[in-house]
Amino acid sequence: MSSDSADDSEESFPQLNERQEVIFESKLEDFRGYLESEGKNPRKEIGYSEQSIGARVSRVLQAIEWVWRNDETSTDISQEQANEVIEALATDDFRRQDGDRYAEGSKRKISNALVNWFRFNGSDWEPDISFNDEPAKNGADPFTKDEVNLLWDTSLTYKSIPKYNNLTPDERDRWRAYLAQELGKPKSEVRPADWKKVNKNWKIPSLIATQKAAGWRPALVNRMRVHWYDAEAQKIIIPAEHAVKSDRKWTQPLPDKAARPLELWLEQRDNNSNYDDTDHMWLTRKGNPYESSSLNYLLDNLIEEAGINHRGRKLCWYSFRHSVGTYTYEKYKDLKIVAKQLRQQSKSSAARYVHPTEELQRSAANIL
């Protein structure tokens, strides 16, 4: 199938009748326009390059074709069908045309393209499975210092929207629909105050600020409780029964630049009805504790919005932990300190989180 041809529709989409083809091809053309004008960052109206547009359209078509082969033929797919696509990718029931399984990176790209498709259609769909979950033993790579700081800066603008008074009536109507989805309320009930509510949300900044300070494992983010935080001492005290890979209580001090966003979030959290019946520190938009998949999905979005280039690296939630280990060792040259910072029981375990930095590699290249 050629996704670029709109003239020979029978060769392009033989599963569709002529009227369906006209509608579907028109929708694809509008989708390309959306990707070009705002697909990369709808809030800032930043689009993708031409090469990236073609690749994303192709991946959406791969997913839709799989649905056509396994379900009813239509000019669109539902969120339920998209979830089936993701599950089939995870179980390798959805394979390449040559019969080989998709690589994890390819699965992630198909998943991301489907997110684009649903955003284009006005729906904020998120996959339940992530294809970027690479634990330390599988070789996650660290972020550079600049990238960590860039992720923090991006968390401050993540999902922010233009100010209400700066929008035309038509633009307000468009953002009102977005806010209705984001806040889980009818569009008719969205008020100007909701603009400020979204732009002042400290949940993601507090999560990223504490993560870059402590390098939490995903399991600990999942278990994190509000009452563990000692605001006066600016530290989080993890009970022994909740410690990951340990049976001892331990304390994580937080610097001011991590404690401040966390305290701002806790003030907001107290007024958020979604948290009335739980002591969990952070919940997803669906009201669930974060898992590896949802943390990696969030990180994928931040990486993309920040414009960080993977450069062949495996970047995932564990990359924060590798960054903490790498730059702690770079400063102190002592694996005991790395082990203490990362709550590792031995220097050999801590060493797995230490990588040669680009600065060190450049220095070594200049030895001779």
N, C-alpha and C positions, 0 to 999 in steps of 0.2 A: 504494500500500500504506500502511496506517495502522499504525504500530508501537505505538500506544497501545491498540488494540482487541484484547481477548482473547476476545470473545464470538463474533464473526463470523469464524471462523478461515478459511473458504473465501475471503473477500475479502482477508484479511490475507496468507496464505501459500498461494496456490493450487498452488505447486510441491510441497507436502508432502501426504502422505496424513493421515488423521485422527489416527492414532497418533503420527506424527511431529510433527504440530502440537501435540499435548498436551505432548510432551517439550520441543519447542523453545520454546513459550510459557512453560513452567515455568522453563526455563533463562534466558530473558530477564528474567523477574521476579526470579530470584535475582541476576542480573547487576545489575539496578537497585538491589537491596538492597546489593550489594557496593560499587557506586559511591557510594551514600549514606553507608555506614558507614566505609569505609576506602579507597575507590578512589584518592583523590588521593595518599595517603601510607599504604600498608599498615603500615609499621613504626610509625607514630605514630597509626594508626587515625583518619585525617582523611579525610572524604569530600567529595564535590562538592556544589554547590548544585543545587536541583531543575532549574533551567533547563539547567545544564551536563549533568546526567544524561540528560535527554531528547535533547540534541544528540549525545552520545556513543553512546547506544543507536542513534540514527538512522544515524550514520556506520558503525557495525559492521554494521547491516542492509544498507546500501548495498554494503559489501564482500562480505557473504555472498551477496546477490542476484547480484552480478557472478559469483561462483564458481558459483552455481546455473545461470547462463546459459551458462557456458563449461566446466563440469565436471560431476561427479556431484552429485545433490541429497542432502544429508545434514542432520542437526540440528547439525552443527558444521563447522569448517574446520580443516585441518591447517596446520602451520607452513609446509609447502611451498606450499600454496595461498595462504597469506597473503603469502609472498614473491612469488608470481605476481601478486597484487593490487598490491603495491608496484611491481613492475616495469611492470605495465600502466599504473599512474598516471604513472610516470616517462616512458613512451613515448607517453602520451595515448591508449592503446588502451582505457583505462577512462575513460569520459566521463560527463558529467551527462546527465540524462534528455532535455534539449533538444538534445543533441548537441555542446554546447560543451565545451571542455577545462576541467578543474578548475584554478583558480588555485593557485599554489604553497602559499598558506596553507591552502587547503582540503585539498590533498593531505597536508600535514603533520598536519592535524587527523584525517583518516581513519587515517593511520598511528598516531598517538598513541592513538586509540580502540581500534585492534587490539591495541596493547600492553596496554591495560586489559583487554581480553577474554581474552588469554592469561594474564595474571596472575590473573584471576578463576578461570581453569581450572587454576591451579597450574603454569603454564609460563612461564619467563623468556625469552620470545621477543624478539628485537631485529631491526628491519628493517635490511637491508644498504644501503639508499639513504636519504639524508636530503633533505628538501625545504626546508631552511633554509640552504643553502650560498650565501651572498651575498657574493662577494668585494668588495673595496673599490671597484672601478670600477662596481659595480652599486648602490652606495649603502648600505652597512651603516652603522648608527647606533651611537654610543658608549653605553656604560653610564654612569650617573652614578657619582660616587665612592661614594655610599652603596650602590648596587647592586653595585659591584665588591666592596666589603667584605662585603656580604650573601652573595654567591656564595662568597667565601672561607669565611665562617662555615658555610655550608651544606655545603661540601665536607668539613668536619670531622665532620658527622653523616650524610653521604650513605651510604646502605646500612648504617647502623649498626642494631643490633637490641637489644632489651631484654636486661639481664643474666640469665644462666642462673638464678641463685638467686632472682630476682624473679618467676619464671614458675611457673605450675601445671603438673602433668604433662601435661595436655592442650595447654597453650600451648607447652610444650617440644617436644611431638611435632610441632606445626604448624611451629615455627621450625626444627626438625630437617630437615623436608622442604625448607624454603626454603634452608637451608645446603647441603644435598646438591646442589641445583641450582647454587647460587652457587660452591661449591668443586669441583664436578665429581666427586663421589664418592658411593657408595651411602649411602642414608639410615642403614643399619645401622652404618656406619663413622663417623658424625658423633659427636664427643665434646665434652664441656663446654669443652675447650680451644679448640675451633673457634669458640665464641662470641667469645672474646678475640681470636682471629686476625682475624676480620672487623672487629671494632670498632677494632682498632689498625692497620688497613691505611692506609699513608700514600701510596699511589699517586696517588689523585685529588687530595688536598690538595697534594702536591708539584707536580703538573701545573698546578693552578690558581694556586698561589703564584708559580711562575716565569712563568706566562703573564701575570698581572697586573703583574708587574715588567718583562717584556720585550716583551710583545705579539707572541709568535711567530706567524709564518705557519703554516698547517696543514702545509705541505710540510716545514717545519723540525722541527716536532714529529715528523713521520714519520721524519725522518732522524736525530734526536737520538741520540747515543751516550754511554754511560757514561764512557768514557775522555776525553771532551771536558771533563769537569768537574774543575777544579782546586780541591780542598777547602781547601787552605791559603790560597789567594788568594780563595776564594769567587767564582769566575768560571767561565763556560763559554766555551771557546775553539772557535770554529767553523772548521774547515779550509776553505781556499779552494774545494776541489773539492766541498764539500757546502753552500756558501753559496747561498742562494736569491736569484736575480736579481742576482748579484754574482760576481766572480771573485777576490775578495780575502778573506784570512783576517781574522776580526774577533773581538773579545772582548766578552762581555756580563757585566759585574759584577752580582752578586746581593746585595741587602740581606739582613741577618740573617733577616728574617721570610720570605724565600724560600729562603735557603740551608739553614736548619734543617730544614724539612719535606723538602727534597730529600735531605739527608744521612740523615734517618730512613728515607726510602724506600729509599735505596741499601743501607742495612744490611739491610732486609727483603728486598730484591731478591736479595741474595747467597744467601739461604736459600730462594728460590723456584725450584723445579725447572723451571718454565715458561721461565725465563730462562737455563737452563744452556748453551744452544747459540747464544746471541745476545748482542750488545753493545747492542741497542736499549735506550734509557732506559725507555720505556713500551710495553707491549703491551696490546691489548684483552683482554677475558675469553676471547676465542676464540684468543688467542695471535698476533694479527696486529698489525703496526705501525698506529698510528692514521692514518686518512685524514680528509679533510674531513667525510665523511658520519658517521663514528663520533664525531668531535669534536663536531659539531653535535648529534648524538643525545644525547651526554653533557650538553652545555650545555642542551639543551631540558629534560632531566630536572632539572638544577640550578635552572634558571629557574623551573620549575613548583613544585619543592619550596620554593624561597625565596619564592614568592608575588610574583615580579616581574611587573608589568603592562607589556606591550609598548607600550601607548598609541600604537598605529599605527606604531611604529618597526620597522625591520628589525634584529633582534638575532640575531647569529650569532657564530661563533668570531672573525671579523674585528672584531667590536665591541670586543674587548679592545684590539686594535691601535689602533682609532680613539680609545678612551679614553686610551691612553698618549699619543697625539699631541695630543689636545685639552687634557689637563690639564698636559702638559709645556709647551705654548704658553701656557696660562693663567698658569703660574708665571713663565716666563722671557721671554715675549713675543718670542721669537727663533726663526724657522723653521730656522736653521742647527742649533740645538740639537735641534729636533724631528727634522730629517733625520738627525742623528747617532744619536739614540736609536732611531729606527726603521730605521736602515741604508738610508736613501733617498739617491739620488745627487744630488738637486737640491732646492732649496727649493720649487719648484713641485710636485714629487711629494709632498713632505712636507705641503704645504698641503691636499692631498686628505683628510688624516686629522685636520684641525682643524675643529671644529664650534663654533658659538656655544653656550656653556653656558647653562643656565636662569638661573644667577646673573647672567651678563652680560646676558641678555635682560631680566631684571627691572631691572637697573641702567639699561639704555637706556630702558626704559619710564618711568623716573622723571626723565629729563632735562628734560622740559618740565613 
